[in-house]
Amino acid sequence: MSTAIRFISYDADSERLSVTFVTGRRYIYENVPEKIYDEFLSASSRGQFFNFEIRDRFPYREVKRSA
């Protein structure tokens, strides 16, 4: 369980990883291999895994909340 990350999901067909943080901010990461997602799920610290293996390594965009 991460204190920073609330929810993660993955679409294998598009290789898109969705990460929702406890702040409510949600990001979509592109071109993420399924192996990385599997390792993310089983990481002892998802926050550390995210920082070292995903952040700044894949193109991303923030999903803005609708008003």
Distance bins in CASP14 RR format, pairs under 12 A and 6 or more apart:
PFRMAT RR
TARGET T0000
AUTHOR 0000-0000-0000
RMODE 2
METHOD distances of the structure
MODEL  1
1 7 0 0 0 0 0 1 0 0 0 0 0
1 8 0 0 0 0 0 1 0 0 0 0 0
1 22 0 0 0 0 0 1 0 0 0 0 0
1 41 0 0 0 0 0 1 0 0 0 0 0
1 43 0 0 0 0 0 1 0 0 0 0 0
1 44 0 0 0 0 0 1 0 0 0 0 0
1 45 0 0 0 0 1 0 0 0 0 0 0
1 46 1 0 0 1 0 0 0 0 0 0 0
1 47 0 0 0 0 0 1 0 0 0 0 0
2 8 0 0 0 0 1 0 0 0 0 0 0
2 19 0 0 0 0 1 0 0 0 0 0 0
2 20 0 0 0 0 0 1 0 0 0 0 0
2 21 0 0 0 0 1 0 0 0 0 0 0
2 22 0 0 0 0 1 0 0 0 0 0 0
2 40 0 0 0 0 0 1 0 0 0 0 0
2 41 0 0 0 0 0 1 0 0 0 0 0
2 43 0 0 0 0 1 0 0 0 0 0 0
2 44 0 0 0 0 0 1 0 0 0 0 0
2 45 1 0 0 1 0 0 0 0 0 0 0
2 46 1 1 0 0 0 0 0 0 0 0 0
2 47 1 0 1 0 0 0 0 0 0 0 0
2 48 0 0 0 0 1 0 0 0 0 0 0
2 49 0 0 0 0 1 0 0 0 0 0 0
2 50 1 0 0 1 0 0 0 0 0 0 0
2 51 0 0 0 0 0 1 0 0 0 0 0
3 21 0 0 0 0 0 1 0 0 0 0 0
3 22 1 0 0 1 0 0 0 0 0 0 0
3 23 0 0 0 0 0 1 0 0 0 0 0
3 45 0 0 0 0 1 0 0 0 0 0 0
3 46 0 0 0 0 1 0 0 0 0 0 0
3 47 0 0 0 0 1 0 0 0 0 0 0
3 48 0 0 0 0 0 1 0 0 0 0 0
3 50 0 0 0 0 0 1 0 0 0 0 0
4 19 0 0 0 0 1 0 0 0 0 0 0
4 20 0 0 0 0 0 1 0 0 0 0 0
4 21 1 0 1 0 0 0 0 0 0 0 0
4 22 1 0 0 1 0 0 0 0 0 0 0
4 23 0 0 0 0 1 0 0 0 0 0 0
4 24 0 0 0 0 0 1 0 0 0 0 0
4 25 0 0 0 0 0 1 0 0 0 0 0
4 45 0 0 0 0 1 0 0 0 0 0 0
4 46 1 0 0 1 0 0 0 0 0 0 0
4 47 1 0 1 0 0 0 0 0 0 0 0
4 48 0 0 0 0 1 0 0 0 0 0 0
4 49 0 0 0 0 0 1 0 0 0 0 0
4 50 1 0 0 1 0 0 0 0 0 0 0
4 51 0 0 0 0 1 0 0 0 0 0 0
4 55 0 0 0 0 0 1 0 0 0 0 0
5 17 0 0 0 0 0 1 0 0 0 0 0
5 18 0 0 0 0 0 1 0 0 0 0 0
5 19 1 0 0 1 0 0 0 0 0 0 0
5 20 1 0 0 1 0 0 0 0 0 0 0
5 21 1 0 1 0 0 0 0 0 0 0 0
5 22 1 0 0 1 0 0 0 0 0 0 0
5 23 0 0 0 0 0 1 0 0 0 0 0
5 24 0 0 0 0 0 1 0 0 0 0 0
5 25 0 0 0 0 0 1 0 0 0 0 0
5 26 0 0 0 0 0 1 0 0 0 0 0
5 27 0 0 0 0 0 1 0 0 0 0 0
5 40 0 0 0 0 1 0 0 0 0 0 0
5 41 0 0 0 0 0 1 0 0 0 0 0
5 43 0 0 0 0 0 1 0 0 0 0 0
5 45 0 0 0 0 1 0 0 0 0 0 0
5 46 1 0 1 0 0 0 0 0 0 0 0
5 47 1 0 1 0 0 0 0 0 0 0 0
5 48 0 0 0 0 0 1 0 0 0 0 0
5 49 0 0 0 0 1 0 0 0 0 0 0
5 50 1 0 0 1 0 0 0 0 0 0 0
5 51 0 0 0 0 0 1 0 0 0 0 0
5 54 0 0 0 0 0 1 0 0 0 0 0
5 55 0 0 0 0 0 1 0 0 0 0 0
6 18 0 0 0 0 0 1 0 0 0 0 0
6 19 0 0 0 0 1 0 0 0 0 0 0
6 20 1 0 1 0 0 0 0 0 0 0 0
6 21 1 0 0 1 0 0 0 0 0 0 0
6 22 1 0 1 0 0 0 0 0 0 0 0
6 23 0 0 0 0 1 0 0 0 0 0 0
6 24 1 0 0 1 0 0 0 0 0 0 0
6 25 0 0 0 0 1 0 0 0 0 0 0
6 26 0 0 0 0 1 0 0 0 0 0 0
6 27 0 0 0 0 0 1 0 0 0 0 0
6 46 0 0 0 0 0 1 0 0 0 0 0
6 47 0 0 0 0 0 1 0 0 0 0 0
7 17 0 0 0 0 0 1 0 0 0 0 0
7 18 1 0 0 1 0 0 0 0 0 0 0
7 19 1 0 0 1 0 0 0 0 0 0 0
7 20 1 0 1 0 0 0 0 0 0 0 0
7 21 0 0 0 0 1 0 0 0 0 0 0
7 22 0 0 0 0 1 0 0 0 0 0 0
7 24 0 0 0 0 1 0 0 0 0 0 0
7 25 0 0 0 0 0 1 0 0 0 0 0
7 26 0 0 0 0 1 0 0 0 0 0 0
7 27 0 0 0 0 0 1 0 0 0 0 0
7 40 0 0 0 0 0 1 0 0 0 0 0
7 41 0 0 0 0 0 1 0 0 0 0 0
7 46 0 0 0 0 0 1 0 0 0 0 0
8 16 0 0 0 0 0 1 0 0 0 0 0
8 17 1 0 0 1 0 0 0 0 0 0 0
8 18 1 0 0 1 0 0 0 0 0 0 0
8 19 1 0 1 0 0 0 0 0 0 0 0
8 20 1 0 0 1 0 0 0 0 0 0 0
8 21 0 0 0 0 0 1 0 0 0 0 0
8 26 0 0 0 0 0 1 0 0 0 0 0
8 27 0 0 0 0 0 1 0 0 0 0 0
8 28 0 0 0 0 0 1 0 0 0 0 0
8 29 0 0 0 0 1 0 0 0 0 0 0
8 32 0 0 0 0 0 1 0 0 0 0 0
8 36 0 0 0 0 0 1 0 0 0 0 0
8 37 1 0 0 1 0 0 0 0 0 0 0
8 38 0 0 0 0 0 1 0 0 0 0 0
8 39 0 0 0 0 0 1 0 0 0 0 0
8 40 1 0 0 1 0 0 0 0 0 0 0
8 41 1 0 0 1 0 0 0 0 0 0 0
8 42 0 0 0 0 0 1 0 0 0 0 0
8 43 0 0 0 0 0 1 0 0 0 0 0
8 46 1 0 0 1 0 0 0 0 0 0 0
8 47 0 0 0 0 0 1 0 0 0 0 0
8 49 0 0 0 0 0 1 0 0 0 0 0
8 50 0 0 0 0 1 0 0 0 0 0 0
8 54 0 0 0 0 1 0 0 0 0 0 0
9 16 0 0 0 0 1 0 0 0 0 0 0
9 17 1 0 0 1 0 0 0 0 0 0 0
9 18 1 0 1 0 0 0 0 0 0 0 0
9 19 0 0 0 0 1 0 0 0 0 0 0
9 20 0 0 0 0 1 0 0 0 0 0 0
9 26 0 0 0 0 1 0 0 0 0 0 0
9 27 0 0 0 0 0 1 0 0 0 0 0
9 28 0 0 0 0 1 0 0 0 0 0 0
9 29 0 0 0 0 0 1 0 0 0 0 0
9 32 0 0 0 0 0 1 0 0 0 0 0
9 37 0 0 0 0 1 0 0 0 0 0 0
9 40 0 0 0 0 0 1 0 0 0 0 0
9 41 0 0 0 0 0 1 0 0 0 0 0
9 63 0 0 0 0 0 1 0 0 0 0 0
10 16 1 0 0 1 0 0 0 0 0 0 0
10 17 1 0 1 0 0 0 0 0 0 0 0
10 18 1 0 0 1 0 0 0 0 0 0 0
10 19 0 0 0 0 1 0 0 0 0 0 0
10 28 0 0 0 0 0 1 0 0 0 0 0
10 29 0 0 0 0 1 0 0 0 0 0 0
10 30 0 0 0 0 0 1 0 0 0 0 0
10 32 1 0 0 1 0 0 0 0 0 0 0
10 33 0 0 0 0 0 1 0 0 0 0 0
10 34 1 0 0 1 0 0 0 0 0 0 0
10 35 0 0 0 0 0 1 0 0 0 0 0
10 36 0 0 0 0 1 0 0 0 0 0 0
10 37 1 0 1 0 0 0 0 0 0 0 0
10 38 0 0 0 0 1 0 0 0 0 0 0
10 39 0 0 0 0 0 1 0 0 0 0 0
10 40 0 0 0 0 1 0 0 0 0 0 0
10 41 0 0 0 0 1 0 0 0 0 0 0
10 54 0 0 0 0 0 1 0 0 0 0 0
11 17 0 0 0 0 1 0 0 0 0 0 0
11 18 1 0 0 1 0 0 0 0 0 0 0
11 28 0 0 0 0 1 0 0 0 0 0 0
11 29 0 0 0 0 0 1 0 0 0 0 0
11 30 0 0 0 0 0 1 0 0 0 0 0
11 31 0 0 0 0 0 1 0 0 0 0 0
11 32 0 0 0 0 1 0 0 0 0 0 0
11 34 0 0 0 0 1 0 0 0 0 0 0
11 37 0 0 0 0 1 0 0 0 0 0 0
12 32 0 0 0 0 1 0 0 0 0 0 0
12 33 0 0 0 0 1 0 0 0 0 0 0
12 34 1 0 1 0 0 0 0 0 0 0 0
12 35 0 0 0 0 0 1 0 0 0 0 0
12 36 0 0 0 0 0 1 0 0 0 0 0
12 37 0 0 0 0 1 0 0 0 0 0 0
12 38 0 0 0 0 0 1 0 0 0 0 0
13 34 0 0 0 0 0 1 0 0 0 0 0
14 28 0 0 0 0 1 0 0 0 0 0 0
14 29 0 0 0 0 0 1 0 0 0 0 0
14 30 0 0 0 0 1 0 0 0 0 0 0
14 31 0 0 0 0 1 0 0 0 0 0 0
14 32 0 0 0 0 1 0 0 0 0 0 0
14 34 0 0 0 0 0 1 0 0 0 0 0
14 37 0 0 0 0 0 1 0 0 0 0 0
15 28 0 0 0 0 0 1 0 0 0 0 0
15 29 0 0 0 0 1 0 0 0 0 0 0
15 30 1 0 0 1 0 0 0 0 0 0 0
15 31 1 0 1 0 0 0 0 0 0 0 0
15 32 1 0 1 0 0 0 0 0 0 0 0
15 33 1 0 0 1 0 0 0 0 0 0 0
15 34 1 0 0 1 0 0 0 0 0 0 0
15 35 0 0 0 0 0 1 0 0 0 0 0
15 36 0 0 0 0 1 0 0 0 0 0 0
15 37 0 0 0 0 1 0 0 0 0 0 0
15 58 0 0 0 0 1 0 0 0 0 0 0
15 59 0 0 0 0 0 1 0 0 0 0 0
16 26 0 0 0 0 0 1 0 0 0 0 0
16 27 0 0 0 0 0 1 0 0 0 0 0
16 28 1 0 1 0 0 0 0 0 0 0 0
16 29 1 0 0 1 0 0 0 0 0 0 0
16 30 1 0 0 1 0 0 0 0 0 0 0
16 31 0 0 0 0 1 0 0 0 0 0 0
16 32 1 0 0 1 0 0 0 0 0 0 0
16 33 0 0 0 0 0 1 0 0 0 0 0
16 34 0 0 0 0 0 1 0 0 0 0 0
16 36 0 0 0 0 0 1 0 0 0 0 0
16 37 0 0 0 0 1 0 0 0 0 0 0
16 58 0 0 0 0 1 0 0 0 0 0 0
16 59 0 0 0 0 0 1 0 0 0 0 0
16 60 0 0 0 0 1 0 0 0 0 0 0
16 61 0 0 0 0 0 1 0 0 0 0 0
16 63 0 0 0 0 0 1 0 0 0 0 0
17 26 0 0 0 0 0 1 0 0 0 0 0
17 27 0 0 0 0 1 0 0 0 0 0 0
17 28 1 0 0 1 0 0 0 0 0 0 0
17 29 1 0 1 0 0 0 0 0 0 0 0
17 30 0 0 0 0 1 0 0 0 0 0 0
17 31 0 0 0 0 1 0 0 0 0 0 0
17 32 1 0 1 0 0 0 0 0 0 0 0
17 33 0 0 0 0 1 0 0 0 0 0 0
17 34 0 0 0 0 1 0 0 0 0 0 0
17 35 0 0 0 0 0 1 0 0 0 0 0
17 36 1 0 0 1 0 0 0 0 0 0 0
17 37 1 0 1 0 0 0 0 0 0 0 0
17 38 0 0 0 0 0 1 0 0 0 0 0
17 39 0 0 0 0 0 1 0 0 0 0 0
17 40 1 0 0 1 0 0 0 0 0 0 0
17 41 0 0 0 0 0 1 0 0 0 0 0
17 46 0 0 0 0 0 1 0 0 0 0 0
17 49 0 0 0 0 0 1 0 0 0 0 0
17 50 0 0 0 0 1 0 0 0 0 0 0
17 53 0 0 0 0 0 1 0 0 0 0 0
17 54 1 0 0 1 0 0 0 0 0 0 0
17 55 0 0 0 0 0 1 0 0 0 0 0
17 57 0 0 0 0 0 1 0 0 0 0 0
17 58 1 0 0 1 0 0 0 0 0 0 0
17 59 0 0 0 0 0 1 0 0 0 0 0
17 60 0 0 0 0 1 0 0 0 0 0 0
17 61 0 0 0 0 0 1 0 0 0 0 0
18 25 0 0 0 0 0 1 0 0 0 0 0
18 26 1 0 0 1 0 0 0 0 0 0 0
18 27 1 0 0 1 0 0 0 0 0 0 0
18 28 1 0 1 0 0 0 0 0 0 0 0
18 29 1 0 0 1 0 0 0 0 0 0 0
18 30 0 0 0 0 0 1 0 0 0 0 0
18 32 0 0 0 0 1 0 0 0 0 0 0
18 37 0 0 0 0 0 1 0 0 0 0 0
18 40 0 0 0 0 0 1 0 0 0 0 0
18 54 0 0 0 0 0 1 0 0 0 0 0
18 60 0 0 0 0 0 1 0 0 0 0 0
18 61 0 0 0 0 0 1 0 0 0 0 0
18 62 0 0 0 0 0 1 0 0 0 0 0
18 63 1 0 0 1 0 0 0 0 0 0 0
19 25 0 0 0 0 1 0 0 0 0 0 0
19 26 1 0 0 1 0 0 0 0 0 0 0
19 27 1 0 1 0 0 0 0 0 0 0 0
19 28 0 0 0 0 1 0 0 0 0 0 0
19 29 1 0 0 1 0 0 0 0 0 0 0
19 32 0 0 0 0 1 0 0 0 0 0 0
19 36 0 0 0 0 0 1 0 0 0 0 0
19 37 0 0 0 0 0 1 0 0 0 0 0
19 40 0 0 0 0 1 0 0 0 0 0 0
19 41 0 0 0 0 0 1 0 0 0 0 0
19 46 0 0 0 0 1 0 0 0 0 0 0
19 47 0 0 0 0 1 0 0 0 0 0 0
19 49 0 0 0 0 0 1 0 0 0 0 0
19 50 1 0 0 1 0 0 0 0 0 0 0
19 51 0 0 0 0 0 1 0 0 0 0 0
19 53 0 0 0 0 0 1 0 0 0 0 0
19 54 1 0 0 1 0 0 0 0 0 0 0
19 55 0 0 0 0 1 0 0 0 0 0 0
19 58 0 0 0 0 0 1 0 0 0 0 0
19 60 0 0 0 0 1 0 0 0 0 0 0
19 61 0 0 0 0 0 1 0 0 0 0 0
19 62 0 0 0 0 0 1 0 0 0 0 0
19 63 0 0 0 0 1 0 0 0 0 0 0
20 26 1 0 1 0 0 0 0 0 0 0 0
20 27 0 0 0 0 1 0 0 0 0 0 0
20 28 0 0 0 0 0 1 0 0 0 0 0
20 29 0 0 0 0 0 1 0 0 0 0 0
20 46 0 0 0 0 0 1 0 0 0 0 0
20 50 0 0 0 0 0 1 0 0 0 0 0
20 62 0 0 0 0 0 1 0 0 0 0 0
20 63 0 0 0 0 1 0 0 0 0 0 0
20 65 0 0 0 0 0 1 0 0 0 0 0
21 27 1 0 0 1 0 0 0 0 0 0 0
21 46 0 0 0 0 0 1 0 0 0 0 0
21 47 0 0 0 0 1 0 0 0 0 0 0
21 50 0 0 0 0 1 0 0 0 0 0 0
21 55 0 0 0 0 0 1 0 0 0 0 0
21 62 0 0 0 0 0 1 0 0 0 0 0
21 63 0 0 0 0 0 1 0 0 0 0 0
22 46 0 0 0 0 0 1 0 0 0 0 0
22 47 0 0 0 0 0 1 0 0 0 0 0
23 62 0 0 0 0 0 1 0 0 0 0 0
23 65 0 0 0 0 0 1 0 0 0 0 0
24 62 0 0 0 0 0 1 0 0 0 0 0
24 63 0 0 0 0 0 1 0 0 0 0 0
24 64 0 0 0 0 0 1 0 0 0 0 0
24 65 1 0 0 1 0 0 0 0 0 0 0
25 60 0 0 0 0 0 1 0 0 0 0 0
25 61 0 0 0 0 0 1 0 0 0 0 0
25 62 1 0 0 1 0 0 0 0 0 0 0
25 63 0 0 0 0 1 0 0 0 0 0 0
25 64 0 0 0 0 1 0 0 0 0 0 0
25 65 0 0 0 0 1 0 0 0 0 0 0
26 60 0 0 0 0 0 1 0 0 0 0 0
26 61 0 0 0 0 1 0 0 0 0 0 0
26 62 1 0 0 1 0 0 0 0 0 0 0
26 63 1 0 1 0 0 0 0 0 0 0 0
26 64 0 0 0 0 1 0 0 0 0 0 0
26 65 1 0 0 1 0 0 0 0 0 0 0
26 66 0 0 0 0 0 1 0 0 0 0 0
27 50 0 0 0 0 0 1 0 0 0 0 0
27 54 0 0 0 0 1 0 0 0 0 0 0
27 55 0 0 0 0 1 0 0 0 0 0 0
27 58 0 0 0 0 1 0 0 0 0 0 0
27 59 0 0 0 0 0 1 0 0 0 0 0
27 60 1 0 1 0 0 0 0 0 0 0 0
27 61 1 0 0 1 0 0 0 0 0 0 0
27 62 1 0 1 0 0 0 0 0 0 0 0
27 63 1 0 0 1 0 0 0 0 0 0 0
27 64 0 0 0 0 0 1 0 0 0 0 0
28 54 0 0 0 0 0 1 0 0 0 0 0
28 58 0 0 0 0 1 0 0 0 0 0 0
28 59 0 0 0 0 1 0 0 0 0 0 0
28 60 1 0 0 1 0 0 0 0 0 0 0
28 61 1 0 1 0 0 0 0 0 0 0 0
28 62 0 0 0 0 1 0 0 0 0 0 0
28 63 1 0 0 1 0 0 0 0 0 0 0
28 64 0 0 0 0 0 1 0 0 0 0 0
29 36 0 0 0 0 1 0 0 0 0 0 0
29 37 0 0 0 0 1 0 0 0 0 0 0
29 40 0 0 0 0 0 1 0 0 0 0 0
29 50 0 0 0 0 1 0 0 0 0 0 0
29 53 0 0 0 0 0 1 0 0 0 0 0
29 54 1 0 0 1 0 0 0 0 0 0 0
29 55 0 0 0 0 1 0 0 0 0 0 0
29 56 0 0 0 0 0 1 0 0 0 0 0
29 57 0 0 0 0 1 0 0 0 0 0 0
29 58 1 0 1 0 0 0 0 0 0 0 0
29 59 1 0 0 1 0 0 0 0 0 0 0
29 60 1 0 1 0 0 0 0 0 0 0 0
29 61 0 0 0 0 1 0 0 0 0 0 0
29 62 0 0 0 0 0 1 0 0 0 0 0
29 63 0 0 0 0 0 1 0 0 0 0 0
30 54 0 0 0 0 0 1 0 0 0 0 0
30 57 0 0 0 0 0 1 0 0 0 0 0
30 58 1 0 0 1 0 0 0 0 0 0 0
30 59 1 0 1 0 0 0 0 0 0 0 0
30 60 1 0 0 1 0 0 0 0 0 0 0
30 61 0 0 0 0 1 0 0 0 0 0 0
31 37 0 0 0 0 0 1 0 0 0 0 0
31 54 0 0 0 0 0 1 0 0 0 0 0
31 57 0 0 0 0 1 0 0 0 0 0 0
31 58 1 0 1 0 0 0 0 0 0 0 0
31 59 1 0 0 1 0 0 0 0 0 0 0
31 60 0 0 0 0 0 1 0 0 0 0 0
32 38 0 0 0 0 0 1 0 0 0 0 0
32 39 0 0 0 0 0 1 0 0 0 0 0
32 40 0 0 0 0 1 0 0 0 0 0 0
32 50 0 0 0 0 0 1 0 0 0 0 0
32 53 0 0 0 0 1 0 0 0 0 0 0
32 54 1 0 0 1 0 0 0 0 0 0 0
32 55 0 0 0 0 0 1 0 0 0 0 0
32 57 0 0 0 0 1 0 0 0 0 0 0
32 58 1 0 1 0 0 0 0 0 0 0 0
32 59 0 0 0 0 1 0 0 0 0 0 0
32 60 0 0 0 0 1 0 0 0 0 0 0
33 39 0 0 0 0 1 0 0 0 0 0 0
33 40 0 0 0 0 0 1 0 0 0 0 0
33 53 0 0 0 0 0 1 0 0 0 0 0
33 54 0 0 0 0 0 1 0 0 0 0 0
33 57 0 0 0 0 0 1 0 0 0 0 0
33 58 0 0 0 0 1 0 0 0 0 0 0
34 40 0 0 0 0 0 1 0 0 0 0 0
34 41 0 0 0 0 0 1 0 0 0 0 0
35 41 0 0 0 0 0 1 0 0 0 0 0
35 42 0 0 0 0 0 1 0 0 0 0 0
35 53 0 0 0 0 0 1 0 0 0 0 0
36 42 0 0 0 0 0 1 0 0 0 0 0
36 43 0 0 0 0 0 1 0 0 0 0 0
36 49 0 0 0 0 1 0 0 0 0 0 0
36 50 0 0 0 0 0 1 0 0 0 0 0
36 52 0 0 0 0 0 1 0 0 0 0 0
36 53 1 0 0 1 0 0 0 0 0 0 0
36 54 1 0 0 1 0 0 0 0 0 0 0
36 55 0 0 0 0 0 1 0 0 0 0 0
36 57 0 0 0 0 1 0 0 0 0 0 0
36 58 0 0 0 0 1 0 0 0 0 0 0
37 43 0 0 0 0 0 1 0 0 0 0 0
37 46 0 0 0 0 0 1 0 0 0 0 0
37 49 0 0 0 0 0 1 0 0 0 0 0
37 50 0 0 0 0 0 1 0 0 0 0 0
37 53 0 0 0 0 0 1 0 0 0 0 0
37 54 0 0 0 0 1 0 0 0 0 0 0
37 58 0 0 0 0 0 1 0 0 0 0 0
38 49 0 0 0 0 0 1 0 0 0 0 0
38 53 0 0 0 0 0 1 0 0 0 0 0
39 45 0 0 0 0 0 1 0 0 0 0 0
39 46 0 0 0 0 0 1 0 0 0 0 0
39 48 0 0 0 0 0 1 0 0 0 0 0
39 49 1 0 0 1 0 0 0 0 0 0 0
39 50 0 0 0 0 0 1 0 0 0 0 0
39 52 0 0 0 0 0 1 0 0 0 0 0
39 53 1 0 0 1 0 0 0 0 0 0 0
39 54 0 0 0 0 1 0 0 0 0 0 0
40 46 1 0 0 1 0 0 0 0 0 0 0
40 47 0 0 0 0 1 0 0 0 0 0 0
40 48 0 0 0 0 0 1 0 0 0 0 0
40 49 1 0 1 0 0 0 0 0 0 0 0
40 50 1 0 0 1 0 0 0 0 0 0 0
40 51 0 0 0 0 0 1 0 0 0 0 0
40 52 0 0 0 0 0 1 0 0 0 0 0
40 53 1 0 0 1 0 0 0 0 0 0 0
40 54 1 0 0 1 0 0 0 0 0 0 0
40 55 0 0 0 0 0 1 0 0 0 0 0
40 57 0 0 0 0 0 1 0 0 0 0 0
40 58 0 0 0 0 0 1 0 0 0 0 0
41 49 0 0 0 0 1 0 0 0 0 0 0
41 50 0 0 0 0 0 1 0 0 0 0 0
42 49 0 0 0 0 1 0 0 0 0 0 0
43 49 1 1 0 0 0 0 0 0 0 0 0
43 50 0 0 0 0 1 0 0 0 0 0 0
43 51 0 0 0 0 0 1 0 0 0 0 0
43 52 0 0 0 0 1 0 0 0 0 0 0
43 53 0 0 0 0 1 0 0 0 0 0 0
43 54 0 0 0 0 0 1 0 0 0 0 0
45 51 0 0 0 0 1 0 0 0 0 0 0
45 52 0 0 0 0 1 0 0 0 0 0 0
45 53 0 0 0 0 0 1 0 0 0 0 0
46 52 0 0 0 0 0 1 0 0 0 0 0
46 53 0 0 0 0 0 1 0 0 0 0 0
46 54 0 0 0 0 1 0 0 0 0 0 0
46 55 0 0 0 0 0 1 0 0 0 0 0
47 53 0 0 0 0 1 0 0 0 0 0 0
47 54 0 0 0 0 1 0 0 0 0 0 0
47 55 0 0 0 0 1 0 0 0 0 0 0
48 54 0 0 0 0 0 1 0 0 0 0 0
48 55 0 0 0 0 0 1 0 0 0 0 0
49 55 0 0 0 0 1 0 0 0 0 0 0
49 57 0 0 0 0 0 1 0 0 0 0 0
50 56 0 0 0 0 0 1 0 0 0 0 0
50 57 0 0 0 0 0 1 0 0 0 0 0
50 58 0 0 0 0 0 1 0 0 0 0 0
50 60 0 0 0 0 0 1 0 0 0 0 0
51 57 0 0 0 0 0 1 0 0 0 0 0
54 60 0 0 0 0 1 0 0 0 0 0 0
END
